[in-house]
Amino acid sequence: SDVYKRQKEKITKLELTVGKDFTSSSKKGLTGLQNLGNTCFMNSGLQCLSNTKPLTEFFLKDKFITDLNLNNPLGTYGALAGAYAELLKEMWFGSDQYVTPYRFKRVLGKFAHQFYGYAQQDSQEFLSYLLDGLHEDLNRVQKKPFIEYKDSDEKPDKELSKESWQYHLMRNNSIIVELFHGQFKSRVDCPDCKYISITFDPFNMLSLPIPDFEKITFFLYFVYADQKKTPNKITFNLPDNNKAGQLKELLSQQLELQANTIRFVLMKDHKIIDFPEDDWTIRQLHQHQGILFSFEMPEPNERYNNDKMEEEKQKLGIQLLISQDPAKSFESKKNISYTRLFQVDTNWTLDETHIYVYGKIRHHLNTALTKQAKLTKDNVNLEIDLNDNSYERLEKEYQQLFACAKDEEIYKLMQQTSQKEDQSCLLYTSDAADDLLCVDLGGRRIIKKKK
């Protein structure tokens, strides 16, 4: 038949091998390409294109022969497509560790003089030419019609895009168009006549700039939920455009924690001054006046208010300050350690919250109490049992703690003026715990005195 005759003519003229298939020793694309001088620019592009599966299958199964356009003056009369097909068959059907792309390089230099010789060239420029050359060699349109493009005339983008694509297909129809071509939307506004022109132009490659970034070396302090664990100082070296959310993921992998349990804060003079969000960049964190801390903040799983429905429960971040002078706890000179951050349930009672916070700092209390005589009053002893974390034990210790307090004012909650979600209040005891605590309880000011 005529079709068979044309196929045979193409195979003969281009010296194509047909009917090849995989064998047990075939490398299936895991084949290197030998450099011919400084042709790494060409080899890297060929390897990328070789691993574009739909296109490679199109050549390996000899489907391209039907589409070969030997009369297209805009192409290479099928020579480039033929040489590329033969090279792919060597890389995928062959058994050699590497192949030498002599034939392909010779055809390339013959039709594209900029690639003649063995000097280094631009890989993107090479790929752009190769895709254009393959397209024209495989263009199913034998005679391209003249098309007069019309103005957009305020047509909807969808309609205008479809119309422009149909015009494009009238002159360009190949496997390359199907796999690689797309459209750019271009808009031009005339400042004088206010006319707006919108066009949709075809492309086969997008040029993306390499991001310009610097790496920043910085450190943060990580504070575990378990207060018996020593906080870590961790150093990172990351691109300045990375996000805080990415830093959380790195931390979670390094420390084997859930990323959603990690909370960043920035501190100055032992106090929290900002709460970075996940979209903050590393540069923003590094340039901030505060020191970066990260807290492990799992959801509270104590026994309080278990009868509450889950949807009724709301979580609240609380801050814990450690101060020498409770009356001036928010003055930087009086705070003697960094602020702690916890998460509580807003359905808890005031006493439950106090006991929860006490449970979080009792380890530090125990350390302080072992350095000095036990606090006693009316023969009541305070003994901290770190091996017993039950609510009943915490409640008992907490009651003993305040029964032992020598100061007349037992504790106070003091509101700190703040519009942030995480507001702060102060809970402290004077002598009994080295004046320790701070919690957020919805902005209430509460003072309790010894009866």
Protein Blocks (a to p, Z undefined) as FASTA:
>chain_A
ZZlmmmmmmmmmnopaehiacdfklgghpaccddehjamlmmmmmmmmmmmmklmmmmmn
ommmmmpcfkbmklnnommmmmmmmmmmmmmmmmbfbdcfkkmmmmmmmmmmklgcjddc
dfklmmmmmmmmmmmmmocblbacddddddfklpafklmmmmmmmmmmmmoccfklmmmg
ccdddddddfklopacddddddfbdcdddddddddddddddddfblmbccddddddddfk
bcfklmmmmmmmmnopafklpccdddeehiafbdcdfkbcfklmmmpmbdcddddddddf
bfehklbcfklpccddddddddfblklmmbmklpcbdcddddddfkbcfklmmmmmmmmm
mmmmmmmmmmpccddeehiacdddfkbccfklmmmmmmmmmmmpmbfblbdcdddddfbf
bdcdddddfklnopmbccdehhpacddddZZ
